[in-house]
Amino acid sequence: MKIILDLCGGTGSWARPWKQAGYDVFTITLPKYDVTRTIMNPFSIIFRGAPKEYLCVPIKYIYGVLAAPPCTMFSFARTNAKTPRDLQEGMKCVRACLDIIWKIMEVKQDTSKKTTLLKFWALENPYHGFLKKFLGKPVFVFDPWEFGDGYQKRTALWGHFNEPKKKPIPMTQEAKAKAKTNSFLHTLGVKFDHLKSKDIHPEYFSKFDRQTRRSITPACFAQSFFEANKLY
């Protein structure tokens, strides 16, 4: 049994290749579960959600963690929002994700080994944002087109993982023009058929607004990340 924790996973697009490969994927995302409401002990993580809704995940089987905390408070573009920027509020979710990751690695184990229980972890957020000022220089930075997804969205990853190999497919002039107008809605080179599957919460694919589209992890990058970090 190998578990992938998909924290703040939204549609579950980043973890989808792992699920397709047979890993046990637990997507911890609102409104069902909240990463900031957890109970942890040396053996398990209990995620609390709606009233009487609990999910218990055994720590010893967790192979990797994917984390994509909301970027709304960190975005440089947040200048005219009705709700003022609140970095303290934004960091609550980031802190919760990191605390879960660290607690997994702190579990007592064979000290003769030079590895931790967790094989990899990665935390994602837009590159052009305030989170860099909190977490420092990202481990890995990419644009979706560098993996074959035909659009731009500079993205940063922090963590400990094998870097996926970039296979750039240059954007078309049409795609570049749309990106410059800020009207590009995350559709080129991405297939959304999987969002109709039963493992995706309907509250995400039914609304499918611009913000949701842009938050979806690009499919080709997700596959490349899986290939670089899967269990051989």
C-alpha positions as CSV (number, residue, x, y, z in Angstrom):
1,M,0.0,0.0,0.0
2,K,1.4,3.4,-1.1
3,I,-0.4,6.6,-0.2
4,I,-0.2,10.0,-1.9
5,L,-1.6,12.8,0.2
6,D,-3.0,15.5,-2.1
7,L,-3.4,18.5,0.2
8,C,-5.6,21.4,-1.0
9,G,-5.9,19.3,-4.2
10,G,-9.1,20.9,-5.6
11,T,-9.9,18.9,-8.7
12,G,-7.2,16.3,-8.0
13,S,-5.5,16.9,-11.3
14,W,-1.9,16.9,-9.9
15,A,-2.5,13.5,-8.1
16,R,-4.4,11.9,-11.0
17,P,-1.4,10.1,-12.6
18,W,-0.7,8.5,-9.2
19,K,-4.3,7.3,-8.9
20,Q,-4.3,5.9,-12.4
21,A,-1.1,4.0,-11.5
22,G,-2.7,2.3,-8.6
23,Y,-1.5,4.4,-5.7
24,D,-4.0,5.2,-2.9
25,V,-4.7,8.9,-3.3
26,F,-6.4,11.0,-0.6
27,T,-7.4,14.4,-1.8
28,I,-7.8,16.7,1.2
29,T,-9.7,19.7,0.0
30,L,-12.5,22.0,0.8
31,P,-15.4,21.8,1.3
32,K,-15.2,18.2,2.5
33,Y,-11.9,18.3,4.4
34,D,-9.8,21.1,5.8
35,V,-6.0,20.8,6.1
36,T,-6.1,23.3,9.0
37,R,-8.3,20.9,11.1
38,T,-6.2,17.8,11.7
39,I,-5.4,15.5,14.6
40,M,-2.0,13.9,14.5
41,N,-0.4,11.1,16.5
42,P,2.7,8.9,15.8
43,F,0.6,6.5,13.8
44,S,-2.0,8.4,11.8
45,I,-3.3,11.7,10.6
46,I,-7.0,12.4,11.2
47,F,-8.5,15.0,8.9
48,R,-11.7,16.6,10.1
49,G,-14.3,18.0,7.8
50,A,-18.0,18.6,7.9
51,P,-19.9,17.5,11.1
52,K,-19.2,13.8,11.8
53,E,-16.9,13.7,8.7
54,Y,-13.5,12.2,9.5
55,L,-10.7,10.6,7.4
56,C,-7.9,8.6,9.1
57,V,-4.7,8.1,7.1
58,P,-2.0,5.7,8.4
59,I,1.3,7.5,8.4
60,K,3.5,4.5,7.7
61,Y,2.0,4.0,4.2
62,I,2.4,7.6,3.0
63,Y,4.8,7.7,0.1
64,G,4.6,11.3,-1.0
65,V,2.8,14.6,-0.4
66,L,1.5,17.1,-3.0
67,A,0.4,20.4,-1.6
68,A,-1.2,23.3,-3.5
69,P,-2.4,25.9,-0.9
70,P,-4.6,28.7,-2.2
71,C,-2.7,31.6,-3.8
72,T,-5.4,34.3,-3.5
73,M,-3.7,36.2,-0.7
74,F,-0.2,35.9,-2.2
75,S,-0.9,37.0,-5.8
76,F,0.8,40.2,-6.9
77,A,-2.4,40.8,-9.0
78,R,-4.4,41.2,-5.8
79,T,-4.5,45.0,-5.8
80,N,-8.2,45.9,-6.3
81,A,-9.9,42.9,-4.5
82,K,-12.9,43.7,-2.3
83,T,-11.2,41.8,0.5
84,P,-7.8,43.3,1.4
85,R,-4.7,41.2,1.2
86,D,-4.2,39.2,4.5
87,L,-0.9,37.4,4.5
88,Q,-1.5,36.0,7.9
89,E,-4.7,34.4,6.7
90,G,-3.0,33.1,3.6
91,M,-0.2,31.5,5.6
92,K,-2.6,29.4,7.8
93,C,-3.0,26.9,5.0
94,V,0.7,26.9,4.1
95,R,1.6,26.3,7.7
96,A,-0.9,23.5,8.0
97,C,0.5,21.7,4.9
98,L,4.1,22.1,6.0
99,D,3.2,20.9,9.6
100,I,1.7,17.7,8.1
101,I,4.7,17.1,5.9
102,W,7.2,17.6,8.8
103,K,5.2,15.5,11.2
104,I,5.3,12.6,8.8
105,M,9.1,12.9,8.5
106,E,9.5,13.1,12.2
107,V,8.1,9.7,12.8
108,K,10.6,7.5,14.6
109,Q,12.3,5.0,12.4
110,D,15.5,3.0,11.8
111,T,18.3,5.5,12.5
112,S,20.8,3.4,10.5
113,K,19.0,4.5,7.3
114,K,19.7,7.9,5.6
115,T,16.2,8.3,4.4
116,T,12.9,9.4,5.9
117,L,9.5,7.7,5.7
118,L,8.4,10.3,3.2
119,K,10.0,9.7,-0.3
120,F,9.1,13.1,-1.7
121,W,7.0,16.2,-1.0
122,A,6.2,19.3,-3.1
123,L,4.4,22.5,-2.4
124,E,3.1,24.6,-5.4
125,N,2.2,28.2,-5.9
126,P,2.4,30.9,-8.6
127,Y,6.0,32.2,-9.1
128,H,4.9,35.8,-9.1
129,G,3.6,36.1,-5.6
130,F,4.5,36.8,-2.0
131,L,5.0,33.2,-0.9
132,K,8.7,33.4,-2.1
133,K,9.3,36.0,0.6
134,F,8.2,33.5,3.2
135,L,9.7,30.2,1.8
136,G,12.7,31.6,-0.1
137,K,13.9,30.6,-3.5
138,P,11.9,27.8,-5.1
139,V,13.5,24.4,-5.8
140,F,11.9,24.3,-9.3
141,V,10.2,26.8,-11.6
142,F,8.3,26.0,-14.8
143,D,5.8,27.2,-17.3
144,P,3.2,24.7,-18.5
145,W,4.3,25.0,-22.1
146,E,7.7,23.6,-21.0
147,F,6.0,20.2,-20.5
148,G,3.7,20.4,-23.6
149,D,0.7,22.2,-22.0
150,G,0.2,25.1,-24.4
151,Y,-0.1,28.1,-22.1
152,Q,1.8,30.3,-19.7
153,K,1.6,30.3,-15.9
154,R,4.9,30.7,-14.2
155,T,4.8,28.2,-11.3
156,A,7.1,27.6,-8.4
157,L,7.7,24.4,-6.4
158,W,9.3,24.1,-3.0
159,G,10.2,20.7,-1.4
160,H,12.2,17.6,-1.8
161,F,11.6,15.7,-5.0
162,N,13.2,14.5,-8.2
163,E,12.9,17.3,-10.8
164,P,10.7,16.4,-13.8
165,K,12.3,16.6,-17.2
166,K,11.1,19.5,-19.3
167,K,10.1,18.8,-22.9
168,P,9.3,22.3,-24.2
169,I,6.8,22.7,-27.0
170,P,6.9,26.5,-27.9
171,M,3.6,28.3,-27.6
172,T,1.9,29.5,-30.8
173,Q,1.8,33.2,-31.6
174,E,-2.0,33.0,-31.0
175,A,-1.5,31.6,-27.5
176,K,1.1,34.2,-26.7
177,A,-1.3,37.0,-27.8
178,K,-4.1,35.6,-25.6
179,A,-1.8,35.3,-22.7
180,K,-0.7,39.0,-23.0
181,T,-4.3,40.1,-22.9
182,N,-4.8,38.2,-19.6
183,S,-7.9,36.6,-21.2
184,F,-6.4,33.2,-21.7
185,L,-8.6,30.7,-19.8
186,H,-6.3,27.7,-19.5
187,T,-7.7,25.6,-22.3
188,L,-5.0,25.1,-24.9
189,G,-3.3,21.6,-24.7
190,V,-5.4,20.5,-21.7
191,K,-8.0,17.8,-21.7
192,F,-10.8,18.2,-19.1
193,D,-12.7,15.0,-19.7
194,H,-11.4,13.5,-16.5
195,L,-13.2,16.2,-14.5
196,K,-16.4,14.3,-15.1
197,S,-15.2,11.3,-13.3
198,K,-16.7,10.3,-9.9
199,D,-13.5,10.9,-8.0
200,I,-13.7,14.6,-8.6
201,H,-15.9,16.6,-6.3
202,P,-18.8,18.1,-8.4
203,E,-18.6,21.5,-6.7
204,Y,-15.3,22.0,-8.7
205,F,-16.2,21.0,-12.3
206,S,-19.8,22.3,-12.2
207,K,-18.8,25.9,-11.6
208,F,-15.6,25.8,-13.7
209,D,-15.0,29.6,-13.6
210,R,-11.8,31.3,-14.7
211,Q,-10.1,31.0,-11.3
212,T,-10.8,27.3,-11.1
213,R,-9.5,26.7,-14.6
214,R,-6.3,28.5,-13.9
215,S,-5.8,26.6,-10.6
216,I,-5.9,23.2,-12.3
217,T,-2.5,21.6,-12.5
218,P,-1.4,21.2,-16.1
219,A,-1.9,17.6,-17.2
220,C,1.5,17.1,-19.0
221,F,3.4,18.5,-16.0
222,A,1.5,16.3,-13.6
223,Q,2.4,13.2,-15.7
224,S,6.1,14.3,-15.9
225,F,6.2,14.9,-12.1
226,F,4.8,11.4,-11.6
227,E,7.3,9.8,-13.9
228,A,10.2,11.4,-12.0
229,N,9.1,10.5,-8.6
230,K,7.2,7.2,-8.9
231,L,8.3,4.0,-7.1
232,Y,10.5,1.9,-9.5
